[in-house]
């Protein structure tokens, strides 16, 4: 039986717009991740931030060991195999004399300290961004910078007691087997000077200046430039783009915050004359260094600092981003 012209037209007619629209909507709803609660999102940020700190320490520890070996040299004279004539010579001699695993000596203390430290940094940055939108529909460079500054200030307050103990240990020039343990140094500081601004919280304002300015530049530059520089569709090129921006962010932050770092070391370290507190107060200490030693003295230790925090900054940002994205999909 043949179809009528009306039936043929109905059979050949395209589906109605409602059908065409309904299918993709159903597909999108099925694939869309669930909205995470604020508490769960913060927990994932802590996990991702801690992972970033752990990975950064493990990767950068060899460079940190080499930096320390170079800084511990008390003479510029050539002393044969016991003397390092530069970074690459240090790498070669350590590998030849002590083996591959010598580059990870002393990794436990930084792993214990840096993992929660980085977690605090990243979760505070992410959680404070909404506070600095100032009515903007999306985060601006000012948003990223102020959130970074806030994260750095909070991080500094949390880690300053550990910094005081660390500087005291690093200033001790006795042999390793004769040196005080971390716990012994901490107990001595508390017993002698207490928990206040002469004890475990000595130099906290300098630490806040150092960490606050670093993270303000670090996060502000990275996220602002990343949003302005076009992304690549190729995953390898996109990875390289983020690495370069992260490296530049860490390096630039080092140049800007190192005077605070120098002041922090002078305040928390041993004073030039026993019993006389010469370095007291962040800006006062910066002024003393500038007047007595010149402008260049405010940038002491810049090269090893950049060598550590330039690539280290790139590693931390990328690990955090990829880890946080993975955790969001895993737990959404």
C-alpha positions as CSV (number, residue, x, y, z in Angstrom):
1,X,0.0,0.0,0.0
2,X,1.5,3.3,-1.1
3,X,1.9,6.3,1.3
4,X,0.1,9.5,0.8
5,X,2.0,12.7,0.1
6,X,1.3,13.9,3.7
7,X,2.7,10.7,5.2
8,X,5.8,10.9,3.0
9,X,6.4,14.5,4.1
10,X,6.0,13.6,7.8
11,X,8.4,10.7,7.5
12,X,11.1,12.8,5.7
13,X,10.7,15.9,8.0
14,X,13.7,16.5,10.4
15,X,13.1,16.0,14.2
16,X,11.7,19.0,16.0
17,X,14.1,21.4,17.7
18,X,13.0,20.2,21.1
19,X,14.4,16.7,20.3
20,X,17.7,18.1,19.0
21,X,18.2,20.3,22.1
22,X,17.0,17.7,24.7
23,X,19.7,15.1,23.8
24,X,22.8,17.2,24.3
25,X,21.3,18.7,27.5
26,X,20.8,15.2,28.9
27,X,24.4,14.3,28.0
28,X,25.8,17.4,29.6
29,X,23.8,16.8,32.8
30,X,25.1,13.3,33.0
31,X,28.8,14.4,32.5
32,X,28.7,17.5,34.7
33,X,30.6,17.1,38.0
34,X,28.7,17.7,41.2
35,X,29.2,20.9,43.0
36,X,31.6,20.4,46.0
37,X,30.8,21.9,49.4
38,X,33.1,24.5,50.7
39,X,34.5,22.2,53.4
40,X,35.2,19.4,50.9
41,X,36.8,21.8,48.5
42,X,39.1,23.2,51.2
43,X,40.0,19.6,52.2
44,X,41.0,18.8,48.6
45,X,43.0,22.0,48.4
46,X,44.9,21.0,51.5
47,X,45.6,17.6,50.0
48,X,46.7,19.1,46.7
49,X,48.9,21.7,48.4
50,X,50.5,19.1,50.6
51,X,51.3,17.0,47.6
52,X,52.8,20.0,45.8
53,X,55.1,20.7,48.8
54,X,56.1,17.0,49.1
55,X,56.9,16.7,45.4
56,X,58.8,20.0,45.3
57,X,61.0,19.0,48.3
58,X,61.8,15.6,46.9
59,X,62.8,17.0,43.5
60,X,64.7,20.1,44.7
61,X,66.5,18.5,47.6
62,X,69.6,17.7,45.6
63,X,70.0,21.4,44.7
64,X,69.3,22.4,48.3
65,X,72.1,20.0,49.5
66,X,74.5,21.4,46.9
67,X,73.6,25.0,47.9
68,X,74.3,24.2,51.5
69,X,77.6,22.6,50.7
70,X,78.6,25.7,48.8
71,X,77.5,28.0,51.5
72,X,79.4,26.1,54.2
73,X,82.8,26.6,52.5
74,X,84.8,29.0,54.6
75,X,87.7,29.5,52.1
76,X,88.0,30.4,48.5
77,X,91.4,28.6,48.2
78,X,91.6,25.3,46.2
79,X,91.7,22.4,48.6
80,X,91.6,19.5,46.2
81,X,88.8,16.9,46.5
82,X,87.4,18.5,49.6
83,X,86.7,21.9,47.8
84,X,83.9,22.6,45.4
85,X,84.7,24.9,42.5
86,X,81.1,25.7,41.6
87,X,77.8,24.0,41.4
88,X,78.6,21.4,38.7
89,X,81.9,20.5,40.4
90,X,80.0,19.9,43.6
91,X,77.5,17.6,41.9
92,X,80.3,15.6,40.3
93,X,82.4,15.2,43.5
94,X,79.4,14.3,45.7
95,X,78.3,11.7,43.2
96,X,81.8,10.3,42.9
97,X,82.7,10.3,46.6
98,X,79.3,9.7,48.3
99,X,77.0,8.1,45.8
100,X,73.7,9.0,44.2
101,X,71.6,9.0,47.4
102,X,73.9,11.6,49.0
103,X,71.9,14.2,47.2
104,X,68.9,13.4,49.4
105,X,70.7,13.8,52.8
106,X,68.6,15.5,55.4
107,X,65.4,15.2,53.5
108,X,63.2,14.1,56.4
109,X,63.0,17.5,58.3
110,X,62.0,19.5,55.1
111,X,59.4,16.9,54.2
112,X,57.9,17.1,57.6
113,X,57.9,20.9,57.6
114,X,57.3,21.9,54.0
115,X,54.3,19.6,53.3
116,X,51.9,21.2,55.8
117,X,53.5,24.6,55.0
118,X,52.6,24.4,51.3
119,X,49.1,23.0,52.2
120,X,48.5,26.2,54.3
121,X,49.8,28.4,51.5
122,X,47.5,27.0,48.8
123,X,44.4,26.5,50.8
124,X,44.6,30.1,52.2
125,X,45.1,31.5,48.7
126,X,42.1,29.6,47.2
127,X,39.8,30.4,50.2
128,X,40.6,34.1,50.3
129,X,40.2,34.9,46.6
130,X,36.5,35.6,46.9
131,X,37.2,38.2,49.6
132,X,39.1,40.3,47.1
133,X,36.9,40.3,44.0
134,X,35.5,43.8,44.9
135,X,32.4,43.2,42.7
136,X,34.3,41.8,39.7
137,X,32.7,38.8,38.0
138,X,36.0,37.0,37.9
139,X,39.4,37.3,39.8
140,X,41.6,40.1,38.7
141,X,45.4,40.6,39.1
142,X,44.6,42.6,42.3
143,X,42.6,39.6,43.5
144,X,45.4,37.2,43.0
145,X,48.0,39.5,44.5
146,X,46.0,40.3,47.7
147,X,45.0,36.6,48.2
148,X,48.7,35.7,47.8
149,X,49.7,38.3,50.3
150,X,47.1,37.0,52.8
151,X,48.2,33.4,52.3
152,X,51.9,34.4,52.8
153,X,51.1,36.3,56.0
154,X,49.1,33.3,57.5
155,X,51.8,30.9,56.3
156,X,54.5,33.0,58.0
157,X,52.8,33.0,61.4
158,X,52.4,29.3,61.2
159,X,56.0,28.5,60.3
160,X,58.0,31.1,62.1
161,X,58.8,29.0,65.2
162,X,60.2,26.3,62.9
163,X,62.2,29.0,61.1
164,X,63.7,30.2,64.4
165,X,64.9,26.7,65.2
166,X,66.1,26.1,61.7
167,X,68.2,29.3,61.6
168,X,69.7,28.4,65.0
169,X,70.7,25.0,63.7
170,X,72.1,26.3,60.5
171,X,74.2,28.9,62.3
172,X,75.8,26.2,64.4
173,X,79.3,25.4,63.0
174,X,80.1,22.4,65.1
175,X,80.4,19.0,63.5
176,X,77.1,17.2,62.7
177,X,77.6,14.4,65.2
178,X,78.3,17.1,67.9
179,X,75.4,19.4,67.0
180,X,72.2,19.7,69.0
181,X,69.1,17.9,67.8
182,X,66.2,19.9,66.5
183,X,64.2,19.1,69.7
184,X,67.1,20.1,71.9
185,X,67.5,23.5,70.1
186,X,63.7,24.2,70.4
187,X,63.7,23.3,74.1
188,X,66.7,25.5,74.8
189,X,65.1,28.5,73.0
190,X,61.9,28.1,74.9
191,X,63.7,27.7,78.2
192,X,66.0,30.7,77.6
193,X,63.7,33.2,75.8
194,X,60.2,31.7,76.0
195,X,57.5,31.6,73.3
196,X,57.3,35.4,72.6
197,X,59.1,37.7,70.3
198,X,62.5,37.0,71.8
199,X,61.9,33.3,71.7
200,X,60.1,31.0,69.2
201,X,58.4,34.0,67.6
202,X,61.5,36.1,67.1
203,X,61.5,37.8,63.8
204,X,57.9,37.0,63.0
205,X,57.4,40.4,61.2
206,X,60.4,39.8,59.0
207,X,59.1,36.3,58.1
208,X,55.7,37.9,57.4
209,X,57.4,40.4,55.1
210,X,59.4,37.7,53.4
211,X,56.5,35.3,52.8
212,X,53.9,37.9,52.2
213,X,55.7,39.7,49.4
214,X,56.9,36.5,47.9
215,X,53.4,35.0,47.6
216,X,51.9,38.3,46.5
217,X,54.2,38.4,43.5
218,X,54.3,34.6,43.0
219,X,50.5,34.1,42.8
220,X,49.7,37.5,41.4
221,X,52.1,37.2,38.5
222,X,51.5,33.5,37.7
223,X,47.7,33.6,37.6
224,X,47.5,37.0,35.9
225,X,50.0,36.2,33.1
226,X,48.6,32.7,32.7
227,X,45.2,34.2,32.0
228,X,46.6,36.7,29.5
229,X,48.9,34.4,27.6
230,X,46.9,32.2,25.1
231,X,46.7,28.6,26.1
232,X,47.9,25.8,23.7
233,X,45.7,22.9,22.6
234,X,48.7,20.6,22.6
235,X,49.2,19.2,26.2
236,X,53.0,19.3,26.0
237,X,53.1,22.9,24.8
238,X,50.5,23.9,27.5
239,X,52.7,22.2,30.1
240,X,55.8,24.1,29.0
241,X,53.8,27.4,29.0
242,X,52.8,26.9,32.6
243,X,56.3,25.8,33.6
244,X,57.9,29.0,32.1
245,X,55.3,31.2,33.8
246,X,55.8,29.5,37.1
247,X,59.6,29.7,36.9
248,X,59.4,33.4,36.1
249,X,56.9,33.9,39.0
250,X,59.3,32.3,41.5
251,X,62.3,34.1,40.2
252,X,60.7,37.5,40.2
253,X,59.4,36.9,43.7
254,X,62.9,36.1,44.9
255,X,64.2,39.4,43.6
256,X,61.6,41.4,45.4
257,X,61.4,39.7,48.8
258,X,65.1,38.9,49.5
259,X,65.8,42.1,51.6
260,X,63.2,40.8,54.0
261,X,64.9,37.4,53.9
262,X,68.3,39.0,54.8
263,X,66.7,40.9,57.6
264,X,65.0,37.7,58.9
265,X,68.3,35.9,59.0
266,X,70.0,38.7,60.8
267,X,67.3,39.0,63.4
268,X,66.9,35.3,64.0
269,X,70.6,34.4,63.8
270,X,73.3,35.0,66.3
271,X,74.1,38.7,66.9
272,X,77.6,40.0,66.0
273,X,78.3,40.8,69.7
274,X,77.2,38.4,72.4
275,X,74.7,40.0,74.7
276,X,73.9,43.0,72.5
277,X,70.9,42.8,70.2
278,X,72.0,44.7,67.0
279,X,69.3,43.6,64.6
280,X,65.8,44.2,66.0
281,X,62.9,45.2,63.8
282,X,62.5,44.4,60.1
283,X,63.0,47.8,58.5
284,X,65.5,48.9,61.1
285,X,67.6,45.8,60.3
286,X,67.3,46.5,56.5
287,X,68.5,50.0,57.2
288,X,71.5,48.8,59.2
289,X,72.6,46.4,56.5
290,X,72.2,49.1,53.8
291,X,74.2,51.7,55.7
292,X,77.0,49.4,56.9
293,X,77.4,47.0,54.0
294,X,75.8,48.7,51.0
295,X,72.8,47.9,48.7
296,X,74.3,44.7,47.4
297,X,74.3,43.2,50.9
298,X,70.5,43.2,50.8
299,X,70.7,40.6,48.0
300,X,73.1,38.2,49.6
301,X,72.2,34.6,48.8
302,X,70.1,35.6,45.7
303,X,71.7,33.1,43.3
304,X,71.1,29.9,45.4
305,X,67.7,31.3,46.4
306,X,66.7,31.6,42.7
307,X,68.2,28.2,41.9
308,X,65.9,26.7,44.5
309,X,62.7,28.7,44.2
310,X,62.6,29.4,40.5
311,X,62.1,25.8,39.3
312,X,60.6,24.9,42.7
313,X,58.0,27.5,42.2
314,X,57.0,26.1,38.8
315,X,56.9,22.6,40.3
316,X,54.6,23.6,43.1
317,X,52.1,25.5,41.0
318,X,51.8,22.7,38.4
319,X,51.6,19.9,40.9
320,X,48.9,21.7,42.8
321,X,46.8,22.5,39.7
322,X,47.0,18.9,38.3
323,X,46.5,17.3,41.7
324,X,43.5,19.5,42.6
325,X,41.9,18.9,39.2
326,X,42.4,15.1,39.7
327,X,40.9,15.2,43.2
328,X,37.9,17.2,42.1
329,X,37.0,14.7,39.5
330,X,37.8,11.8,41.9
331,X,35.5,13.0,44.7
332,X,32.8,15.0,42.8
